[in-house]
Structure formats: C-alpha cells, structure tokens
C-alpha cells in the first residue's frame, strides 16, 4: 500500500505561515523597541509615579503624566528607566515620532522635587520629547524657588524642549483640551491605572501564549510530515487515532485561547457597551486594536494548521480506505450475485388477485433483503470515487471495480422495477376484472329484486328508476373500463389465459348494461302511461266574493278547475272534493248557502242541528258563508298547483323537461306553497267553520291567526 503513495513533502508551507504569525505577534508587542513586558515590571507600574493616560495633544502627541508622588526622588534609576521605556513603547510608531508631552504635577511638593523630576527626565527619558508642562508648587516660597531655579538651572537639565511653568490646572487647559486630561488635572478623561495595568498584562500574556502555541504546532507539523505509513490496516488505524488525539488536544488549546481573547476584548469594550453614551479613551482603543490584531493572527494559525492537518488526515484515510477496499469489494460482489440469482426465479404474472398479491409479497421480501447489500455496494463505490479523486496510483483498478459494482446494482434495480411494474399491472388487471364481475352480479341481483307488482303505480316506477339510476351512478363514481380502454391499457400484459378471462368478463358487462337499458326504457314507458297530464290552473277573479242582496246581485263566475291529482296528503275524501268542485257558481247566494251548510251537516258538524238556521238571511251568516266558500276554493287551487306542478318536478322521467336553472330549485320557484296549503286546510278553514254558528267569533278568529299567517306569507 505504501508504494501507492508519494513521499509527503516537509511542512514548508505550514512552517512559513506559522513563522509569519510569530513575526506579526512580535510587531504587535513592538519587541524591537520594548524588550520589557508589563508582568516583569508590574510592581513599578503599580506605584503609579508615571502614567500613560491615553490623552493626546492637539497634534496627536501622546501625554505622559507624572502625578504627585512624595517618594519620586527615591525611585531607583533602573525602575524609572524601565517604566519610561515601557510607557514610551506602547503608542504607535507614528504617534511616538511626533514627540511626547510631559505633564509634571508638583502642586503640593517642593522645588527639590521639581528639580529631581526634570533631571531624571532629561537624563533617562527614552522617547522624543516635544513639550514639558510643570504645575509648580502652590506655596509661595516654593513657587518662588521654582521660578528662580528654572532660570538658573535650565541649562543643567540638558533638554532643548520648552519648559512651561503653570500656576494652576486652568492654565494647563489653555494648552491641552480638558477631554485629554484626567480628573486629577481637571479634565474629563476617565482613567483607572489598575485597570490599565491589568489589561496590558492580559494582552501581553495572550500574545505570549499565542507564540508558544504556534511553536508547538510547528513541532507537531514536522512530526506528522516525517511519519512513515504502516503496512497493515490495524497499524494504520492506530496511527490515525494517535495523530487525531494529538491534533484534538492542540485544537482545544486554540479554541480555549480564542475564548480567552474574546473575553478580554469584551472586558475592554465593556464601558462603551454598558453605557451607550460612554466612549473608549485612546488607551482603550489602542488595546482593542492590538487585541483584534492578535485574534486575527490566532485565526490565521488555526487556518494554516487546519489546512495542513486536512492533507495529512486525507493521506492516512486514503491509505486505510485502500486497504479496506479490496476486502469489501469481494464480499459485496458475492452478495449481489446471490440477489440476481434469486431475482431470476420470479417468472409469470399470476392468474388471480390472490396469486399476484402472493408474488408481490415475495418480491417485496426480496427487495427488503436487497437494501443492505445495495447500500453497501453504493457506499463502496463512493469510497472508490474518493480514492480516484485523491489521484491515487491505483485509480485505474479502483475505477474498474467501481464500474462493476454500479453495473451489478443497476441490473438488479432495473430488473426489480420492471418486475414490480408487471406485477402491479397484473394486480390492476385482475382487480378490474373482479370489480366488473362484482358489479354485474350486483346489477343482476338488483334487477331480479324489483317486483313487477310494485311497478304498477307511479310511485313504484319512480322508486325503481331511482334505484337503477343510483346503481348506474356507482359506475360513474368508480369508473369501469370500456373494452377498448381495457385492451389499450393491458394488451401488452395479456397472456392467452388472461385474454380469454378478460373477454368473458367484458362480454358479461355489455350484456348487463344492455339489460339495464331495456329495463329503463320499459319503466319510462310505463310511467308515461300512468302520469296524468298537468291541468291548467285558472285563477279566480281578483276581487274576493262580496255579500250581495239575493234580489239584485249575481254570484261571480270563473273557469272551472280541473280535478287535482290524488295524493295521500289530501285532508278530505274524493267525493267531497268532487262535490265541492261541481257546485254551480251561477246559482243565487241562498242556494249556495243551503248546499254548503248541507255539506257541513253531512260531515257531522254538531253546530248545525236546526234546519231553520240554514236559511237565515242575516248579513253576518252570508258573510261567513262567502268566507268559507272562497277559503275552500283557495285551498283547492293551491292543492292543484302542488299536485300538478311541484310534485312532478321530483319525477326522474320528467327531469329532462325542467330547465337547468330550475333543477333542484323548486323552492325558489314556488316558495312556501306547501306551508300555505297546510295552514289554510288544517287550521284556518276549521276555525272559520266554527264561526258559522257563532258569527261573533269571526273577528277573534282573524286576530288569533293573523301573526301565524304573516309568518308563513
């Protein structure tokens, strides 16, 4: 296996990139001008005899402040030089080249302290000085000594920069803006020395840790590049696991370092984040910039090592995969050959639904059984593709084996799909034939169950036709294939036995459909004979009958009504309706009243016991008689409309005569005609009949039924 791999090049690219990271870290720390670190002079920095507050002059010159410090003259020269060297190395090279502004605060001190400060600055200040401000002692005698001393000892200070004596901080504000001075000097610049020292120490520690980690990565990369590949699969796996563990450990250290840097950056930015109106001072901004640059170098380190590890890990993986490939190929090929042999045993398409379902069940078992070998073969082919893409020396052999695996898989899948389609078509074929047979049997049973004696009435014919239409509708909901459609769909699948069975079933379907057609024609003819033609309904005169004198008035005439169709809803006997329909409307009102009351007596009205009352010529009784007569005529006309128009709209053999817009919309055309009929025939007419004997109840009758009548109409 090792001969298939080229010797890995030494990690020159990794070493170059990591060396560049180290150089950038040194530049950020300015190691060329600042050999000291904050942690090395932490005690001297905490004494706070000199601070770099972050303030700047008008031209951007950094300001170093010497606060009031009683023991300044006792500070060792080495400590003073170290602090000055560290503070002057923090600002950028551009800012340091402008020159530093020194502010010496000695308002509470003596001239001797001022002299000692100037002497040390003149002798040991490592940076470029631009200007020196001295807040001279506030006491009169010391201030006088300071003025005189500056005049006579200026040359001893060996400095060429201007020295400006100031009496108060307000004089200092004339030279330096208050926003660039700390609160001790009357300014608004926020500065906490302990926080500044902690931030500087943390940033430098972060940078040193980064450099140490980079050196560890360089050593580990060199070790990986010179490792020889094992000859066995077990050794390769052990080596891969060992290298991975070392890599994970270094990766965890890089991630931890990144979290530390992000936390430190968040702490430095906290004032501006916590208080929206607060702004970072220049020192804080420089710390943020330095830390961001260090985080960029950390990201570059992670990226360089990740790329190198990816190449090394890929080489070990390819070696291990190549060792497994040949072994797995033999096992997978044997499994695929066995599957193809089992698949070849499936012959025929089945001769019934049960037989086809059994074949499908066995075929599904084979398909489920093939899932694992097929997945293994496809996965192994993908592994081979990865080896080929890695430009391995054995790529040609691997490619031929991958082609063979895919060819076997495709042969099995295609043949499997073909057999699945054949079985599915066969199952549909036999299901269609069974469905047609069942439909024919159900149709024959329906026709046989329709008794002839029940079809002698119009209602019986209607029920029979409805049953036939409902049954034929099932064929539309679940369509039966026509012979042409059947042969078009299943012709390629039909064997001789299946074709003979299909012809027999389809012939039976045609016979049953023909029987249904003939039965429908016979029933429609029978219905046409039994149905009476719809009689025209002639309306009565618009004016209702009025009471007229028997001597001067004549009763109104109208066209006689045709007798309505007989239904089970009629409240009176047919003899009564015929009797009422044959009344002569041209007779005088007295004769009509006599006939009407006679009919009431025949029906057993107990209120009419005395014949003398039948001829009572009183106006009240004549009015009641007219009301009863017109009410009965009104009921008869409504009944004729219901029987002649509304009820026939439900007859199935008359559906083709009804316009589409009125199909199933008879309520829209006739409204509440049935409710009117029920109210007048069963309620209002009986109330009027009770008023024949007691005319004084007439008004009460109308008032009692007026609300119900309004609701119906």
Buried (B, 14 or more C-beta within 10 A) or exposed (E): BEEBBEEBEEBEBBBEBBEBBBEBBEEBBBBEBBEBBBBEBEEBBEBBBBBBBBBBBEEEBBBBBBBBBEEBBEBEEEBBBBBBBBBBBBBEEEBBEBBBBBBBBBBEBBBBBBBBBBBBBBEBBBBEBBBBBBBBBEBEEBBEBBEEBBEEEEEEBEBEBEBBBBEEBEEBBEBBBBEBBBEBBEBEBBBEBEBBBBBBBBBBBBBBBBBEBBEEBBEBBEEBBEBEBBEEBEEBBEBBEEBBEEBEEBBEBBEEBBEBBEEBBEBBBEBBEEEEEEEBBBBBBBBBEBBEBBBEBBBBBBEBBEEBBEBBBEBBBBBBBBBBBEEBBEEBBEBBEEBEEBBEEBEEBBBBBEBBBEBBEBBEEBBEBBEEBBEBBBEBBEBBEBBBEBEBEBBEBBBEBBEBBBEBBEBBEEBBEEBBEBBEBBBBBBEBBEBBBEBBEEBBEBBEEBEEEEBEEBBBBBBBBEBBEEBBEEBEEEEBBEBEEBBEBBEEBBEEEBBEBBBEBBEBBEEBBEBBEEBBEEBEEBBEEBBBEBBEBEEBEEEEBEBBEEEEEEBBEEEEBBBBBEEEEBBBEEEBBEBBBEBEBEEBBBBBBBBBBBBBBEEEBEBBEEEEBBEEEEEBBBBBBBBBBBBBBBBBBBBBBBBBBBBBBEBBBBEEEBEEEEEEEBEEEBEEBBEBBBBBBEEBBEBBBEBBBEBEBBEEBBEEBEEEBEEEE
